[in-house]
Amino acid sequence: MWRSQWKWLTGLVGIFLICYYLPVGTARFNNAVLESLELVKWYAQEHVLLCLIPAFFIAGAIGVFVSQGAVMKYLGPKAKKWIAYLVASVSGSILAVCSCTILPLFAGIYKMGAGLGPASAFLYSGPAINIMAIVLTARVLGVELGVARAVGAIGLSVIIGLCMHLIFRKEEAEKARLAANEPEMEAGRPLWQNVVYIGSMVAILVFANFGKSEDSGALWTAIWSIKWYLTSASALVLGFMLVKYYGLKLWKLLTIAVPVVALAILFPANPLLAFTAGFLGIGIFTSTEKDGELKSWFETSWNFAKKIMPLLLFGVLIAGLLLGRVGYEGLIPSEYVEKSVGGNSLLSNFFASFAGAFMYFATLTEVPILEGLIGSGMGKGPALALLLAGPALSLPNMLVINGVMGTKKTVVFVSLVVVFSTILGFIYGSL
C-alpha cells in the first residue's frame, strides 16, 4: 500500500517541480509554446481532413468487410513468409503516406490477426518507401542518395519485420496455434468487390494528398494538375459500390452528392470543402443506419478515431514544443542538431537517426530539410540515416503504436528502426 502511495507522491512532486520551474517569460520557451500551437494548427488544417479521415474509414472497412481468413491467409503468423512480407511492403508503399496516416491502417490489419512481422513491415514501408519522395530525393539530393534511400528502405521493411517476428516468436507461435484452431471464415462477398471498394478509398487518399514541388518531373506535375478530377472519379466509384453492393440507399447517395457538387462548383479554389462534405455525408448516413455492415463500418472507423486522434494531436504538440517547425526554433536549438550530424562517425549517424525518429515529417518535407542540413555540413551517411528513420517514425506515431502493440513491442520496433538506420547510414557514408 505504502509503495503505491510513494509512487503517487513522487509523481506529484515531479509535476510540482516542473510547474514551479517553468521558464515562462524567456524568449525560447515562449517561442517554443507558440511553435507547438502553430504545428498543431498546421497539422489539423493539412492532415486531419485530407489524410486521417479517409484513413479511418479505410481502417474501418478493413475491419468490417475484409474477412479475417483473408488477412490470416496473406499476413497471418502461419502465412508463407515471402508472401506475407511481399504483400506488407508492397501494400504499404503504394499508399505513400506519412508516419501518422499509416497508423489507422496498421491498427486495422494488426487487430484482424496479421502477424507481428508483416504488420511491422507494413507500418515501416508506408511512410518510408514513398515513391514520390524517393524520386524527389534523387532529383534534389542526387541519384546516389535517392537509390540508397530506395534500396535501404525496402530492405529495412523486411529486416525489421523479420526481427520483430524472431524477437517475439513465442507470442507469434501462440497466435499461430490459436489461429489454427479457429474455424475457417467464409468471405461475405467476392474478393473483387472488397478490392474495388477499399481501393477506391485508397485512391481518394492518395490523389487528394498528391504533392508537387518545384523539382517534380513533368509526369508528377501533370498528375498533380488533375489530382482533384482523379479524386472525384475515385469518389464516383466508391458511391457506385456503396449503392450497388453494400446496401446504401440511392437517395442517401444523392443527398450526399448534391452539396458536394454544389461546393465544388461554387468554390473551385477550395476543393477541401467538397471533400469534407463528402466524408461528412457518408459518416452521417452510415452512423444513422439501424444495423448492418454500414453501421458497423462507421462504428469501427469511429473507434479507431477515438483511440488514435487524441494521441496524435498530443504528440504533435510535444514535437512542436521540443523541435519547432521547419525553419523555426523549439526548446532544442537547431544548431545542436546541425553540429551533431557532420562527418560519418557512428555517433553522428546515430544522432541523425535518433533525432529523425522523434521529429515529425509531413510527406516530402524531409527533402528540403535535408537539403538545408547538407548545406550546413551534414555528412552523407547521417543524411541517409535520417531519411530511413525520420519519415517512418515520429513522436505522435510512437504514442499510437504503443496503444496498439504495447510498450515492449513499441520500444523494440523504434530501436530496430534507429539501430538499422544508423548502421546503413554508416556503411553508406564509408563507401
C-alpha positions as CSV (number, residue, x, y, z in Angstrom):
1,M,0.0,0.0,0.0
2,W,2.7,2.5,1.0
3,R,4.7,1.6,-2.1
4,S,1.9,2.8,-4.3
5,Q,1.4,5.9,-2.2
6,W,5.1,6.7,-2.6
7,K,4.7,6.4,-6.4
8,W,1.9,8.9,-6.3
9,L,3.9,11.3,-4.1
10,T,7.0,11.0,-6.4
11,G,4.8,11.8,-9.4
12,L,3.1,14.8,-7.7
13,V,6.4,16.2,-6.6
14,G,7.8,15.8,-10.1
15,I,4.8,17.6,-11.6
16,F,5.1,20.4,-8.9
17,L,8.8,20.9,-9.6
18,I,8.1,21.2,-13.4
19,C,5.4,23.7,-12.8
20,Y,7.5,25.6,-10.2
21,Y,10.5,26.0,-12.5
22,L,8.7,26.6,-15.8
23,P,10.8,29.1,-17.7
24,V,7.8,31.2,-18.6
25,G,8.8,34.6,-19.9
26,T,12.0,33.5,-21.5
27,A,12.1,34.1,-25.3
28,R,12.9,30.5,-26.2
29,F,10.2,28.9,-24.0
30,N,7.6,31.4,-25.1
31,N,8.5,30.8,-28.8
32,A,8.5,27.0,-28.3
33,V,5.0,27.1,-26.9
34,L,3.9,29.2,-29.8
35,E,5.5,26.8,-32.3
36,S,3.8,23.8,-30.7
37,L,0.4,25.5,-31.2
38,E,1.4,26.5,-34.7
39,L,2.4,23.0,-35.6
40,V,-0.9,21.6,-34.2
41,K,-2.9,24.1,-36.2
42,W,-1.0,23.3,-39.3
43,Y,-1.4,19.6,-38.7
44,A,-5.2,20.0,-38.2
45,Q,-5.5,22.1,-41.4
46,E,-3.3,20.0,-43.7
47,H,-3.6,16.4,-42.4
48,V,-6.7,15.6,-40.4
49,L,-9.3,16.1,-43.1
50,L,-7.3,15.0,-46.1
51,C,-5.3,12.2,-44.6
52,L,-6.6,10.9,-41.3
53,I,-10.4,10.9,-42.0
54,P,-10.0,8.7,-45.2
55,A,-7.5,6.5,-43.4
56,F,-10.0,5.9,-40.5
57,F,-12.7,4.9,-43.0
58,I,-10.3,2.6,-44.8
59,A,-9.3,1.0,-41.5
60,G,-12.9,0.6,-40.5
61,A,-13.6,-1.1,-43.9
62,I,-10.7,-3.5,-43.4
63,G,-12.1,-4.4,-40.0
64,V,-15.7,-5.0,-41.2
65,F,-15.6,-6.1,-44.9
66,V,-12.3,-7.9,-45.2
67,S,-12.6,-11.4,-43.8
68,Q,-10.3,-12.4,-41.0
69,G,-9.5,-15.5,-43.1
70,A,-8.1,-13.3,-45.9
71,V,-5.9,-11.4,-43.5
72,M,-4.6,-14.6,-41.9
73,K,-4.0,-16.2,-45.3
74,Y,-1.7,-13.5,-46.6
75,L,-0.4,-11.7,-43.5
76,G,-1.1,-14.1,-40.6
77,P,1.6,-15.8,-38.5
78,K,1.1,-19.0,-40.5
79,A,1.3,-17.4,-43.9
80,K,4.3,-18.1,-46.2
81,K,7.0,-15.6,-45.2
82,W,7.8,-14.4,-48.7
83,I,4.2,-13.8,-49.5
84,A,3.5,-12.1,-46.2
85,Y,6.4,-9.6,-46.4
86,L,5.9,-9.0,-50.1
87,V,2.2,-8.1,-49.5
88,A,3.1,-6.0,-46.5
89,S,5.8,-4.0,-48.2
90,V,4.0,-3.5,-51.5
91,S,0.7,-2.6,-50.0
92,G,2.3,-0.2,-47.6
93,S,4.5,1.5,-50.2
94,I,1.5,2.0,-52.6
95,L,-0.1,4.3,-50.0
96,A,2.7,6.8,-49.9
97,V,1.5,8.4,-46.6
98,C,3.2,9.9,-43.6
99,S,4.1,8.2,-40.3
100,C,0.7,9.2,-38.8
101,T,-1.7,8.4,-41.6
102,I,-0.4,4.8,-41.8
103,L,-1.4,4.2,-38.2
104,P,-5.2,3.5,-38.6
105,L,-4.4,1.1,-41.4
106,F,-1.7,-0.7,-39.4
107,A,-4.1,-0.9,-36.4
108,G,-6.8,-2.4,-38.7
109,I,-4.7,-5.2,-40.1
110,Y,-3.0,-6.0,-36.8
111,K,-6.3,-6.2,-34.9
112,M,-7.6,-8.5,-37.6
113,G,-4.8,-11.0,-36.9
114,A,-1.9,-10.1,-39.1
115,G,1.4,-11.5,-37.9
116,L,3.6,-9.1,-36.0
117,G,6.4,-9.3,-38.6
118,P,4.3,-8.5,-41.7
119,A,2.3,-5.8,-39.7
120,S,5.6,-4.2,-38.7
121,A,6.9,-4.3,-42.3
122,F,3.7,-2.6,-43.4
123,L,4.0,0.0,-40.6
124,Y,7.5,0.9,-41.8
125,S,7.0,0.6,-45.5
126,G,4.1,3.0,-45.8
127,P,5.9,6.3,-45.0
128,A,9.4,5.1,-45.7
129,I,9.0,3.6,-49.2
130,N,7.3,6.7,-50.7
131,I,7.8,6.6,-54.5
132,M,7.4,10.3,-54.9
133,A,9.7,11.1,-52.0
134,I,12.4,8.8,-53.4
135,V,12.2,10.4,-56.8
136,L,12.3,13.8,-55.3
137,T,15.3,12.8,-53.2
138,A,17.2,11.7,-56.3
139,R,16.4,14.9,-58.2
140,V,17.2,17.3,-55.4
141,L,19.9,15.5,-53.3
142,G,21.4,13.3,-56.1
143,V,20.8,10.0,-57.7
144,E,23.2,8.2,-55.4
145,L,21.3,9.2,-52.3
146,G,18.0,8.5,-53.9
147,V,19.0,5.0,-54.9
148,A,20.5,4.4,-51.4
149,R,17.2,5.5,-49.8
150,A,15.1,3.2,-52.0
151,V,17.3,0.1,-51.5
152,G,17.7,0.8,-47.8
153,A,14.0,1.4,-47.1
154,I,12.9,-1.7,-49.0
155,G,15.5,-3.8,-47.2
156,L,14.7,-2.4,-43.8
157,S,11.0,-3.0,-44.1
158,V,11.7,-6.8,-44.5
159,I,14.6,-6.9,-42.0
160,I,12.6,-5.0,-39.3
161,G,9.6,-7.2,-39.8
162,L,11.7,-10.4,-39.6
163,C,13.4,-9.2,-36.4
164,M,10.1,-8.4,-34.8
165,H,8.9,-11.9,-35.6
166,L,12.0,-13.5,-34.2
167,I,12.2,-11.5,-31.0
168,F,8.5,-12.2,-30.2
169,R,8.5,-15.6,-31.8
170,K,6.9,-17.3,-28.8
171,E,3.9,-15.0,-28.9
172,E,3.7,-15.4,-32.7
173,A,3.8,-19.2,-32.3
174,E,0.9,-19.0,-29.8
175,K,-1.0,-16.7,-32.1
176,A,-0.5,-19.2,-35.0
177,R,-1.6,-22.1,-32.7
178,L,-4.8,-20.3,-31.8
179,A,-5.5,-19.3,-35.4
180,A,-5.1,-23.0,-36.4
181,N,-7.9,-24.0,-34.0
182,E,-10.3,-21.3,-35.3
183,P,-12.8,-22.4,-38.0
184,E,-12.2,-21.1,-41.5
185,M,-14.3,-18.0,-42.0
186,E,-16.1,-17.6,-45.3
187,A,-15.9,-14.3,-47.1
188,G,-19.2,-12.4,-47.2
189,R,-18.9,-11.3,-50.8
190,P,-16.5,-11.8,-53.7
191,L,-12.9,-10.6,-53.2
192,W,-13.1,-8.2,-56.2
193,Q,-15.9,-6.2,-54.6
194,N,-13.8,-5.5,-51.5
195,V,-10.7,-4.8,-53.6
196,V,-12.6,-2.2,-55.7
197,Y,-14.4,-0.7,-52.7
198,I,-11.4,-0.3,-50.4
199,G,-9.2,0.5,-53.5
200,S,-11.5,3.5,-54.3
201,M,-10.9,4.9,-50.8
202,V,-7.2,4.4,-51.1
203,A,-7.2,6.2,-54.4
204,I,-9.1,9.1,-52.8
205,L,-6.5,9.2,-50.1
206,V,-3.6,9.1,-52.5
207,F,-4.8,11.6,-55.1
208,A,-6.2,14.1,-52.6
209,N,-2.8,14.2,-50.9
210,F,-0.7,14.1,-54.1
211,G,2.0,16.6,-53.7
212,K,4.2,18.6,-56.1
213,S,7.4,20.6,-55.6
214,E,9.5,22.8,-57.8
215,D,11.7,19.8,-58.6
216,S,8.8,17.4,-59.6
217,G,9.1,16.0,-63.1
218,A,6.6,16.5,-65.9
219,L,4.6,13.4,-65.2
220,W,4.2,14.2,-61.5
221,T,3.2,17.8,-62.4
222,A,0.6,16.6,-64.9
223,I,-0.9,14.2,-62.3
224,W,-0.9,16.9,-59.7
225,S,-2.7,19.3,-62.1
226,I,-5.7,16.9,-62.4
227,K,-5.5,15.3,-58.9
228,W,-9.0,16.6,-57.9
229,Y,-10.5,15.1,-61.0
230,L,-8.9,11.8,-60.2
231,T,-10.2,12.1,-56.6
232,S,-13.7,12.8,-57.9
233,A,-13.5,9.8,-60.2
234,S,-12.5,7.6,-57.3
235,A,-15.4,9.0,-55.2
236,L,-17.8,8.1,-58.0
237,V,-16.5,4.5,-57.9
238,L,-16.9,4.5,-54.2
239,G,-20.5,5.8,-54.4
240,F,-21.4,3.2,-57.1
241,M,-20.0,0.4,-54.9
242,L,-21.9,1.6,-51.8
243,V,-25.2,1.6,-53.6
244,K,-24.8,-1.4,-55.8
245,Y,-23.1,-3.9,-53.4
246,Y,-23.1,-2.5,-49.9
247,G,-26.7,-1.5,-49.3
248,L,-26.6,2.3,-49.2
249,K,-29.9,3.7,-50.5
250,L,-29.6,5.7,-53.7
251,W,-31.5,8.7,-52.2
252,K,-28.8,8.9,-49.5
253,L,-26.0,8.9,-52.0
254,L,-27.8,11.7,-54.0
255,T,-28.3,13.7,-50.7
256,I,-24.5,13.4,-50.2
257,A,-23.7,14.2,-53.8
258,V,-25.8,17.4,-54.1
259,P,-23.9,19.6,-51.6
260,V,-20.5,18.1,-52.7
261,V,-21.1,19.1,-56.3
262,A,-22.5,22.5,-55.3
263,L,-19.5,23.2,-53.2
264,A,-17.1,22.1,-55.9
265,I,-18.8,24.5,-58.4
266,L,-19.2,27.4,-56.0
267,F,-15.7,27.1,-54.5
268,P,-13.4,25.6,-57.1
269,A,-10.3,27.1,-55.5
270,N,-11.1,25.4,-52.2
271,P,-11.8,21.7,-53.0
272,L,-11.3,20.8,-49.3
273,L,-14.9,22.0,-48.7
274,A,-16.4,19.5,-51.1
275,F,-14.0,16.8,-49.9
276,T,-15.1,17.3,-46.3
277,A,-18.8,17.4,-47.2
278,G,-18.5,14.0,-48.9
279,F,-17.0,12.2,-45.9
280,L,-19.3,14.1,-43.5
281,G,-22.3,12.9,-45.5
282,I,-21.0,9.3,-45.5
283,G,-20.4,9.5,-41.8
284,I,-23.9,10.8,-41.1
285,F,-25.8,8.3,-43.2
286,T,-23.7,5.2,-42.1
287,S,-24.0,6.2,-38.4
288,T,-27.8,6.5,-38.6
289,E,-28.3,3.0,-40.1
290,K,-30.3,0.9,-37.7
291,D,-28.0,-2.1,-38.1
292,G,-25.9,-4.0,-40.7
293,E,-22.5,-3.7,-42.2
294,L,-22.6,0.1,-43.0
295,K,-23.4,0.9,-39.4
296,S,-20.6,-1.5,-38.3
297,W,-18.3,0.3,-40.7
298,F,-18.9,3.7,-39.2
299,E,-18.6,2.3,-35.6
300,T,-15.3,0.6,-36.3
301,S,-13.9,3.7,-38.0
302,W,-15.1,5.9,-35.1
303,N,-13.4,3.6,-32.6
304,F,-10.1,4.0,-34.4
305,A,-10.6,7.7,-34.5
306,K,-11.3,7.9,-30.7
307,K,-8.2,5.9,-29.8
308,I,-5.8,7.5,-32.3
309,M,-6.7,11.1,-32.7
310,P,-6.0,12.4,-29.2
311,L,-2.6,10.7,-29.0
312,L,-1.6,12.1,-32.4
313,L,-2.6,15.7,-31.6
314,F,-0.8,15.4,-28.2
315,G,2.3,14.0,-29.9
316,V,2.3,16.8,-32.5
317,L,2.0,19.3,-29.7
318,I,5.0,17.9,-27.8
319,A,7.1,17.5,-31.0
320,G,6.4,21.2,-31.8
321,L,7.4,22.3,-28.3
322,L,10.7,20.4,-28.5
323,L,11.7,20.8,-32.1
324,G,9.5,23.6,-33.5
325,R,8.5,23.7,-37.2
326,V,10.7,23.7,-40.3
327,G,12.8,26.9,-40.1
328,Y,11.6,27.8,-36.6
329,E,13.0,27.0,-33.2
330,G,11.7,24.8,-30.4
331,L,13.2,24.2,-27.0
332,I,16.1,22.2,-28.6
333,P,18.2,24.7,-30.6
334,S,18.6,23.7,-34.3
335,E,22.3,24.4,-34.3
336,Y,22.8,21.5,-31.9
337,V,21.3,19.2,-34.5
338,E,23.5,20.7,-37.3
339,K,26.7,20.3,-35.2
340,S,25.9,16.7,-34.3
341,V,25.4,15.3,-37.8
342,G,28.7,16.2,-39.5
343,G,31.2,13.6,-40.7
344,N,30.4,9.9,-40.7
345,S,31.0,8.6,-37.2
346,L,28.7,6.0,-35.7
347,L,27.7,8.7,-33.2
348,S,26.7,11.2,-35.9
349,N,24.7,8.6,-37.7
350,F,23.0,7.5,-34.5
351,F,22.2,11.1,-33.6
352,A,20.7,11.7,-37.1
353,S,18.6,8.6,-36.9
354,F,17.5,9.2,-33.3
355,A,16.6,12.9,-33.9
356,G,14.8,12.0,-37.1
357,A,12.8,9.3,-35.3
358,F,11.3,11.9,-32.9
359,M,10.7,14.7,-35.4
360,Y,7.5,14.9,-37.5
361,F,8.0,14.9,-41.2
362,A,5.0,15.6,-43.5
363,T,5.2,13.7,-46.8
364,L,8.1,15.2,-48.9
365,T,9.2,17.8,-46.3
366,E,12.2,15.7,-45.3
367,V,13.9,16.5,-48.7
368,P,14.1,20.4,-48.3
369,I,15.0,19.9,-44.6
370,L,17.9,17.6,-45.6
371,E,19.0,20.0,-48.3
372,G,19.5,22.7,-45.7
373,L,21.3,20.3,-43.3
374,I,23.6,19.1,-46.0
375,G,24.4,22.7,-46.9
376,S,25.3,23.2,-43.2
377,G,27.8,20.4,-43.3
378,M,25.7,17.2,-42.7
379,G,27.6,14.0,-43.9
380,K,26.0,11.8,-46.5
381,G,25.9,8.8,-44.0
382,P,23.8,10.7,-41.4
383,A,21.7,12.1,-44.3
384,L,20.7,8.5,-45.3
385,A,20.2,7.6,-41.6
386,L,17.7,10.4,-41.2
387,L,15.9,9.5,-44.4
388,L,15.5,6.0,-43.3
389,A,14.3,6.7,-39.7
390,G,12.7,10.1,-40.0
391,P,9.7,9.6,-42.3
392,A,8.9,6.2,-40.8
393,L,8.7,7.4,-37.2
394,S,7.7,10.4,-35.1
395,L,6.7,11.1,-31.5
396,P,3.0,11.1,-32.3
397,N,3.5,7.8,-34.3
398,M,5.2,6.2,-31.3
399,L,2.4,7.1,-28.9
400,V,-0.2,5.4,-31.1
401,I,1.9,2.3,-31.8
402,N,2.3,1.9,-28.0
403,G,-1.5,1.9,-27.7
404,V,-1.8,-0.8,-30.4
405,M,1.1,-3.1,-29.7
406,G,2.1,-2.3,-26.1
407,T,5.2,-0.6,-24.7
408,K,7.6,-3.5,-25.1
409,K,6.9,-4.1,-28.8
410,T,6.9,-0.3,-29.5
411,V,10.4,0.1,-27.8
412,V,11.8,-2.8,-29.8
413,F,10.3,-1.5,-33.1
414,V,11.6,2.0,-32.6
415,S,15.0,0.7,-31.5
416,L,15.3,-1.5,-34.6
417,V,14.5,1.4,-36.9
418,V,17.0,3.6,-35.2
419,V,19.8,1.0,-35.0
420,F,19.5,-0.3,-38.5
421,S,19.2,3.2,-39.9
422,T,22.4,4.1,-38.1
423,I,24.2,1.0,-39.4
424,L,23.1,1.5,-43.0
425,G,23.9,5.3,-42.8
426,F,27.4,4.5,-41.5
427,I,28.0,1.9,-44.2
428,Y,26.8,4.2,-46.9
429,G,28.9,7.1,-45.6
430,S,32.0,4.8,-45.6
431,L,31.7,3.8,-49.3
